[in-house]
Amino acid sequence: MVRLTPLVGPVGVMRSKDVFAEGLRGVAAISVLMCHYVLAFWVPRPTTGLIANVPDLPQGVAPAVSEWLLEIPMTFSLAAFGVSLFFLISGYVIPLSMERLDAVAFARARVWRILPTYAFGFCFTLLALLVAAKFYGRPFPYETSDVLAHFIPGVRLVARTPFIDYVIWTLEIEVVFYIVCLLTAPLIRAGSLLVLVVPTVLLFLASPTYGFPAYVIAGYAPALDFMFVGVLISFHRSGKIGRTTAIAAIAFVLATSLYFTYTTQGLITLVSYIFAAAMFITAYLFRAHFPDMALLRGLSAISYPLYVVHGLMGYVAMRIMLDHGVPPAGVVVLATLLALAVSTAIHFLVEKPTQKIGRTPSIKLVAQAAE
């Protein structure tokens, strides 16, 4: 059985000399995209119809490669693999970012990095849902309050409103991770292993006893803990901890995060996270030999807007194309091209300009506005 994993994606900054992490971000992006378009969309169950507000998929319409893959008993998910790679990359790059930014500059850069691109991309999700409602004669499935709570990652989590785009959950984890990093900034800058106390405590507190919703127990706390594998590798890269210390600390974090991942999410997610950790660690160890490929760099550059827009926009477009007689293989190709085109446009028109604002000191912005 192929397990449908929530739509996911990346956030973070990248230094040019960390080519391996940039390349892995491209791998993660294409893994998530292909899982959703080649596999998840074609699974014969009502999940896609429910989340995309479209009719259930007819039986026997999947592309040949999708039908073949869906027949294979799997204990691995490309989507979960891509998600966990994104988590590791964020864990790796954020300590590097904090080395050159104070708390205010870091928070400002994170806000400008996340919010404008997400909010703009989320509008494409809403547009897709409106198109589906119009095309199939259905009501729009969400209340205005649910939509508004979805525009800023973290608000929906606190308000406990329903998922709409099914990607925001990873950004909510990112937001919690940034808060933890801000609260423990001196420890992170020093490369202190005491920083591991916070995610470990949060992991063990994530139980029904403390009133956490079930999805937080299942996904959020173990994923947050898992991100600190990237943090520890970043510590080693910066020379803050030695090899032996790094190995022991990484083994501890992996043991705790993977145990809770398995007990709450099952074998498929566990195996996917293990594969991601193995790939990331191997790529780091051989980073001097990691190929600098233009394709991966391009996918890495647009990975965040691609993550935001590809999900429901792609599902709605694919379902409508099928109803217009487009062959299944052509549906996958056209949806992929659509997602790449939209995410590329958002990258250049929204993401890059707002990232630049986030990197500009506030005092300089005030001076420019006064000119």
C-alpha positions in Angstrom: 0.0 0.0 0.0 1.1 3.5 -0.8 0.6 5.9 2.1 -0.7 9.4 1.3 1.5 11.9 3.2 0.3 15.5 3.7 1.6 17.9 1.1 4.9 19.3 2.4 7.8 21.4 1.7 10.9 23.5 2.6 12.1 26.7 4.3 15.6 28.0 5.1 18.6 29.8 3.8 21.6 28.4 1.9 25.2 29.2 1.7 26.8 28.6 -1.7 29.6 26.5 -0.3 27.1 24.0 1.1 26.4 22.6 -2.3 25.3 19.3 -0.9 22.5 20.8 1.2 21.3 22.9 -1.8 21.4 19.8 -4.0 19.4 17.8 -1.4 16.8 20.4 -1.3 16.3 20.0 -5.0 16.0 16.2 -4.5 13.5 16.8 -1.7 11.4 19.1 -3.9 11.2 16.7 -6.8 10.5 13.8 -4.5 7.5 15.5 -2.9 6.1 16.7 -6.3 6.4 13.3 -7.9 4.9 11.5 -5.0 1.8 13.7 -5.1 1.4 13.8 -8.9 2.5 10.3 -9.9 1.3 8.3 -6.9 -1.0 10.1 -4.4 -3.4 11.6 -6.8 -4.1 8.3 -8.5 -4.7 6.3 -5.3 -8.3 4.9 -5.7 -9.9 6.4 -2.5 -11.9 9.6 -1.8 -9.0 11.5 -0.1 -8.1 13.6 -3.1 -11.7 14.5 -3.8 -12.2 15.6 -0.2 -9.2 17.9 0.1 -9.4 19.3 -3.5 -13.2 19.7 -3.6 -13.5 17.6 -6.8 -15.3 14.3 -7.6 -13.7 11.0 -6.8 -11.3 9.7 -9.4 -12.8 7.0 -11.7 -11.3 3.6 -11.5 -8.6 2.5 -14.0 -7.6 5.9 -15.3 -4.1 6.1 -13.8 -1.0 6.3 -16.1 0.7 2.9 -16.6 3.7 3.8 -14.4 1.4 4.9 -11.6 -0.6 1.7 -11.8 2.6 -0.3 -11.7 4.0 1.6 -8.7 0.7 1.4 -6.8 0.7 -2.4 -7.1 4.0 -2.6 -5.3 3.8 -3.2 -1.5 5.9 -0.3 -0.1 7.4 0.6 3.2 8.7 3.9 1.9 7.1 7.2 1.0 8.7 9.7 -1.4 6.7 12.5 0.3 7.8 11.6 3.8 11.3 11.2 2.5 11.2 14.7 1.0 9.7 16.2 4.1 12.3 14.8 6.4 15.1 16.0 4.0 13.6 19.5 4.3 13.6 19.3 8.1 17.2 18.2 8.1 18.2 21.0 5.8 16.4 23.6 7.9 18.1 22.2 11.0 21.5 22.5 9.3 21.2 26.0 7.8 19.5 27.9 10.7 22.5 27.7 13.1 24.7 28.9 10.2 22.4 31.9 9.8 22.4 32.7 13.5 26.1 33.0 13.5 25.9 36.2 11.5 22.5 37.6 12.7 21.4 38.9 16.0 18.0 37.9 17.4 16.1 40.8 15.8 17.7 40.4 12.4 17.1 36.6 12.5 13.4 37.0 13.3 12.9 39.7 10.7 14.6 37.6 8.0 12.5 34.6 8.9 9.3 36.6 8.8 10.1 38.0 5.4 11.3 34.7 4.2 8.1 32.8 5.1 5.0 35.0 5.2 4.8 36.9 1.9 5.6 33.8 -0.3 3.3 31.6 1.7 0.4 34.1 1.7 0.8 34.7 -2.1 1.0 31.0 -2.9 -1.9 30.2 -0.6 -4.0 32.5 -2.8 -3.4 30.0 -5.7 -4.7 27.2 -3.5 -7.9 29.3 -2.7 -8.3 30.1 -6.4 -8.0 26.4 -7.3 -10.7 25.5 -4.7 -12.9 28.2 -6.1 -12.4 27.0 -9.6 -13.2 23.4 -8.5 -16.4 24.7 -6.8 -17.5 26.5 -9.9 -16.6 23.8 -12.4 -18.2 21.0 -10.4 -21.2 23.0 -9.0 -20.1 22.6 -5.4 -20.0 25.1 -2.5 -16.7 26.4 -1.3 -15.8 24.0 1.6 -14.4 26.4 4.2 -15.5 29.2 6.4 -14.0 32.7 6.1 -12.5 32.4 9.5 -10.7 29.2 8.6 -9.3 30.8 5.5 -8.0 33.9 7.3 -6.4 31.7 10.0 -4.5 29.9 7.3 -2.7 32.9 5.9 -0.1 33.1 8.7 1.6 29.8 9.7 1.1 29.2 13.4 -2.3 30.9 13.7 -4.2 27.9 12.3 -2.4 25.7 14.8 -3.4 27.8 17.8 -6.9 28.3 16.5 -7.2 24.6 15.6 -9.0 25.3 12.4 -9.0 22.7 9.6 -6.2 22.1 7.2 -6.9 23.7 3.8 -3.8 23.4 1.7 -2.3 20.4 3.6 1.2 21.9 3.5 1.1 24.4 6.3 1.8 21.8 9.0 5.4 21.7 8.0 5.7 25.5 8.2 4.1 25.3 11.7 6.9 23.0 12.7 9.4 25.4 11.2 7.9 28.3 13.2 8.2 26.3 16.4 11.7 25.5 15.5 12.6 29.1 14.9 11.1 30.1 18.3 13.2 27.3 20.0 16.3 28.6 18.2 15.6 32.2 19.3 15.0 31.1 22.9 18.2 29.1 22.9 20.3 31.4 20.7 23.3 31.6 23.0 23.5 27.8 23.2 23.2 27.4 19.5 25.9 30.0 18.8 28.1 28.2 21.3 27.4 24.7 19.9 26.2 23.5 23.3 24.5 20.2 23.5 22.3 21.7 26.2 20.1 22.9 23.3 18.9 19.3 23.0 17.0 19.6 26.3 14.3 21.7 24.7 13.2 19.4 21.8 13.6 16.4 24.1 11.3 17.8 26.7 8.8 18.9 24.1 8.8 15.4 22.7 7.9 13.8 26.0 5.4 16.5 26.9 3.5 15.9 23.6 1.0 13.6 25.1 -2.8 13.7 25.6 -2.2 14.4 29.3 -1.1 17.9 28.4 -4.0 18.6 26.0 -2.1 18.5 22.7 -4.2 17.6 19.7 -3.5 14.2 18.1 -1.8 15.5 15.0 0.7 17.4 17.2 1.6 14.3 19.0 1.9 12.3 15.8 3.9 14.6 13.6 5.0 17.8 15.2 7.1 16.9 18.2 9.0 14.0 16.6 9.7 16.1 13.5 11.0 19.0 15.6 13.3 16.6 17.4 14.4 15.2 14.1 15.5 18.7 12.9 18.1 18.7 15.5 20.1 16.1 13.6 20.7 18.9 11.2 21.6 21.2 14.0 24.2 18.8 15.3 25.7 18.3 11.9 25.9 22.1 11.6 27.7 22.2 14.9 30.3 19.7 13.6 30.7 21.7 10.3 31.4 24.8 12.3 34.0 23.0 14.5 31.9 23.5 17.7 31.8 19.8 18.4 34.1 16.9 17.5 33.3 13.8 15.5 32.8 11.5 18.5 30.5 14.0 20.3 28.6 14.5 17.1 28.1 10.8 16.5 26.9 10.2 20.0 24.5 13.2 20.0 23.1 12.4 16.6 22.5 8.8 17.7 20.6 10.0 20.7 18.4 12.4 18.7 17.7 9.8 16.0 16.8 7.2 18.6 14.3 9.5 20.3 12.7 11.1 17.2 12.5 7.9 15.2 11.0 5.9 18.1 8.2 8.4 18.5 7.8 8.7 14.7 7.3 4.9 14.5 4.9 4.7 17.4 2.7 7.5 16.2 3.1 7.3 12.3 4.1 3.8 11.5 6.7 1.9 9.5 6.4 3.8 6.2 7.2 7.2 7.8 10.0 5.6 9.9 11.7 4.0 6.9 11.4 7.3 5.0 13.0 9.3 7.7 15.8 6.8 8.1 16.5 7.0 4.3 16.6 10.8 4.5 18.9 10.8 7.5 21.2 8.3 5.8 21.3 10.4 2.6 21.9 13.6 4.4 24.7 12.3 6.6 26.4 10.6 3.7 26.1 13.7 1.5 27.6 15.8 4.4 30.5 13.4 4.9 31.3 13.5 1.1 30.3 17.1 0.6 33.5 17.9 -1.1 32.5 15.6 -3.9 28.8 16.4 -4.1 28.0 17.4 -7.7 26.9 20.9 -8.4 24.0 20.3 -10.8 22.1 23.1 -12.5 18.8 21.1 -12.3 19.1 20.6 -8.6 20.1 24.2 -8.0 17.1 25.3 -10.0 14.7 23.1 -8.1 16.2 24.3 -4.9 15.7 27.9 -5.8 12.0 27.5 -6.4 11.4 24.7 -3.8 9.5 26.9 -1.3 6.9 28.4 -3.7 6.7 25.0 -5.4 5.9 23.4 -2.0 3.2 26.0 -1.4 1.4 25.9 -4.7 1.8 22.5 -6.2 -0.7 20.6 -4.0 -4.3 21.4 -4.4 -3.6 23.6 -7.4 -2.2 20.6 -9.2 -4.9 18.2 -8.0 -7.7 20.5 -9.2 -6.0 21.1 -12.6 -5.3 17.3 -13.0 -8.9 16.4 -12.3 -10.3 19.0 -14.7 -7.9 18.0 -17.4 -9.0 14.4 -17.1 -12.6 15.5 -17.6 -11.5 17.3 -20.7 -10.0 14.1 -22.2 -6.3 14.8 -21.6 -4.5 11.4 -21.3 -3.3 10.5 -17.8 0.4 10.7 -18.6 -0.3 14.1 -20.2 -2.1 15.2 -17.1 1.0 14.5 -15.0 3.3 16.4 -17.4 1.1 19.4 -17.7 0.4 19.7 -14.0 4.2 19.5 -13.4 4.9 22.2 -15.9 2.1 24.4 -14.4 3.5 24.0 -10.9 7.0 24.8 -12.0 5.9 27.8 -14.0 3.8 29.3 -11.2 6.4 28.6 -8.5 9.2 30.1 -10.7 7.1 33.3 -11.2 6.4 33.5 -7.4 10.1 33.0 -6.8 11.2 36.0 -8.9 8.2 38.3 -8.3 7.6 37.7 -4.6 10.2 35.5 -2.9 13.4 37.1 -4.0 12.2 40.7 -3.4 10.8 40.0 0.0 14.0 38.0 1.0 16.0 41.1 0.1 13.8 43.2 2.4 14.3 40.7 5.2 18.1 41.0 4.8 18.0 44.8 4.9 18.5 46.4 8.3 15.3 48.1 9.6 17.2 51.4 10.0 18.1 51.3 6.3 14.5 50.7 5.3 13.4 53.7 7.3 16.0 55.9 5.7 15.1 54.7 2.2 11.4 55.4 2.9 12.2 58.9 4.0 14.1 59.8 0.8 
